[in-house]
Structure formats: C-alpha cells, structure tokens
Amino acid sequence: MENVKERVIDALERVGITYPFNGEEINSIVFITGIVELEQEFDIEIPDQFLTLDFLYSIENIESIVIDLINSKPELKG
C-alpha cells in the first residue's frame, strides 16, 4: 500500500504528534485525538489492544497495524 506511511505521519502531525517521538509531548487527550485521527483517515477502528502509548513509538509499527486493519476490512458487495 503506497502512501500509508506519509498519511500516518500527516494525520498525527495534524494533532501535534511529531517524530522522532519521545513521548513527552503526549498526554491522554493528544493520544486519543491521534487515534481518532488515524481511524478517520483510514476508515478503520483501532482495536483496544493497541490503545497504549507503545503503539505510537514507531511509525513503522503504526503503518503495519493500519495496513493489517485495512486489509482485514470486509469488502462491500454490490
């Protein structure tokens, strides 16, 4: 999937999360806002198991999870 990484970075930057990420600028409001922004950007729902700060530590981690969630979405038929 092309451009997923760039879209992840753009979505997170819109809510004030920038990389390299040190975690200090993230509070619970910014974290949840970032999650919601990703869900809206990719039309996905991020499962509760990923709702930890560790989820945000790596763009590659986020990209991989987003791609898996996109690929697991049921396709709409006719």
N, C-alpha and C positions, 0 to 999 in steps of 0.2 A: 504494500500500500504506500503510494507516494504521498508525500507532504504531511503525513501524520505527525512526525516529529516537529515540524515547523508549526503546525496547527496547535499542538500541545503547548509549545513554548508561547505562542501568541495568546492562547486562552489564559494561561497562567499569568502572563505579564499584564493582561487586562485587569487582573485583580491585585496586582502588586507583588506577585511571586516571581523572583528573577533567579537566574542561575549564573554562576555557581551558587548553590544553595547551602546556607549554613544553618538554617532553621530558626535563627534568632528573630527574623522579621515575621515569623508566622505565629499568629495567635489562633484561637479556635474559630473566630469569625472569618479570618482570612482563609483558613484551611477549608472550612465548609463552603465558602464562596468559590474557592478554586475547584472543589469537587463538582459543585453545581455548574460552574462554567464549562468544565470538561464534559459533563453529561449533556449539556445543551449543545455544545459544539459538535459532538459526535452522535447525538441522539442515542445515548446509551444510559444504562443505570449501573453505577459502580457498586458492586456488592459490599456488604458491611465488612467483610474480611479485609478489604483494602482501605477502610476508613481509619487509618493510622498515619501518623506523621512519616513513618518509614516509606509509605507509598510515594511520597514526593521527593525523596532524596536523589533519585536518578531519573533523568529524562528518558533514558533507555528503558527503565523499568515501567514508567508510565506508558510509554509508546507501546511496549509489548503487551501490557494488560489491555490498553484501549483496542489494539488490533485484535486480540483474542475476543474481546467483548463484541466488537463489530462483526467478526466472522461467526460468532455464535448466535447472532440475532436471527430469528426466524424470518424467512423471506415472505413478503406479501404475495399472495397469489390472486391473479386475476380480477 
